[in-house]
Amino acid sequence: MAEKVKENKTLETESNIYVVENTPLTKLDSKKAYEDLKAEGFNDKEIIKIVKSIKYLPKDKLEELNTMYLKIQNDKDTLYKTHKALLQLKKGSIATLLSVCFGLLGADRFYLNDKSSGLTKLCTLGIFFVFYFYDIFTIHNRCSYLNYLYIRKVMGFEEEEFDLDKLNK
């Protein structure tokens, strides 16, 4: 009985969007962000995931994304698509785990929808272990950079060229 009460309190705290601080992307207060997302048809669990999805984007790109976000405020369709896209961001920790455990099979690259290099890693055992070790240390940054490109594309801004030098910073 005590466990059920504790579980309910935890669930209430997690589902209360007002507990979440201001979002770095929207720079809106939590109450306004909650009301806007609720009006778009998102439930409480999705709203929390949207607000917390900022951690899957590169921190040095948040200001730029904020500027883009402010430009699309009047386009409700694009705004909704952007919020839906925030629910679908890939997690760098999962990509890293896949890289460590199944990197020789290209699972990390397949997770990031890079099928051609995933297939190459699979057929060559991580190109004889070189890409396997390389990906272990760089896949997390690559994941957040690809998330950034995905959100930028969904917002309707021109897609940036895929640049490996930027991924390795």
N, C-alpha and C positions, 0 to 999 in steps of 0.2 A: 504494500500500500504506500509506504513512504517513498519507494523507488518511483512509483507512478506519479506522485505529486512532484517529486524532483524533476522527472522527465517532462512533465507538463510545464513547469516553470522555465526549464531550459528552452523548450519549444517556444513558449511565449516570448522570451527574451530574444531568441533568434529571429522570430517572425515580426517583431516590432521594429519597423523601419526607422522609427525615431531614435533608436539606440545607435544606429549607424551615423557616423559623422558626415559632414559635408563632403560631397563627392568631388574629387580633384578634377575630373573631366568637366562636369557641368558647372561646378562652382555655385550650385544652388543649395539652399538649405534643405535639409533632409525632408522636412514636411512638404515643401513645394515639389521636390523631386518625386516623393511618394505619391502625391495627388496627381501629378502629371502622368506618371507611369500607370497608376490605377485607372485613370481615364482612358488610357490606350488599351486597357484590357488585360494587363499583366496581374498575376496573383502575387501574394506576399512573398512566396518563396522565390519566384522569378525576379521580383524587384530587388530582393537582397542579393541575388546572384548578379544582377546587372550592376548594382552599386559596387559590389566587391570585385567585379571583373577588371577593374582598372589595374589591379596588380599583375595582370597578364600582358600588359603593354609596356613598352620601354619608357622608363621614367623621363628620359631626356626628350621624348616626343609628346608628352602630355600637354604642354603649352600650345604646341602646334595643333594637336587634336582638339583642344579647347576652342581655339580660334575657328577651326572648321565647324565644330559643333554649334557655335554661336551663329554661324552663317546659315545653317540649315534649320534654325529654330522655327521659321515660318512654313517650311515644307513638312507637313505632318506625315506624309507617306515615307519620305526619306528618314525622318526622325524615328518612325516606327521600325523601319528596316534596320537602322543603326542599333536600336535597342535589342532587336531580335539577334543581330550579329554579335552583340556583346554577350549574349547567352551561349554562343557557339565557339568562343575563343578556346584555343588549344592551351593546355597547361604545360609550362616548361618543366615542372617536376616530373610529370608523366613521361614527357619526351626524354628526359635525362635517365629515368628509370628504364625505359625501353632501350635506350642506347647502351646502358651498362649490361642489361640482361640479354637482350636480343639484337644488339647492334650489328653483330656479324651477319645476321639475317636481313638487315635493312629495316627492321620494324620501326625504328625511330623516324626514318625517312618516310615510310608509308604513313605513319601517324600524322606527319606534317603535309600529307598529300603530294609528296615529291616522289612519284612512282618510278620515274626513270632512274634516279640515283639510288632508290631503294632496291630496285631490281638489279642494278649494277653491283651494289654491296652484297646482295644475296648470292649472285652468281660468282663473285670473286672473293668471298669471305672478307668483306670489308676492305676490298682491294689490298689483300694480304696484310690486314690488321692496321694499315696506316689510317684509313678513314674511320675505322672503329675507334681508335684512341683519339683522333681529332674530334670526332662528334661527341665523345663523352664530355669534353671540356667546352664545346661551343654550341651544342644543340639547344641549351636553355636560351641563350641570346638570340639564336636563329628563330626559335619559336616565338619569342615576344616581338621580334622584328616582322615576322610574317603575319602575326596578329595585327600589328600596326598597319601593314600594307592592306590587309583584308578590310579593316575598319575604314581606312582612307578610301578604298574602292567603293565600299557600300555607301559612304557619304556622298559619292559622286565626284570626288576629286580625282584628277588624273592619276593613274597608277605610276608609282615610282619604279624605276628600273631595279631589278634584283641585283644587289651589289654585295659581293662576298666580303669586301673590305669593311663595309659598314657592320656586317654581322660579326666580324672578328674583333671589334672594338670592345 
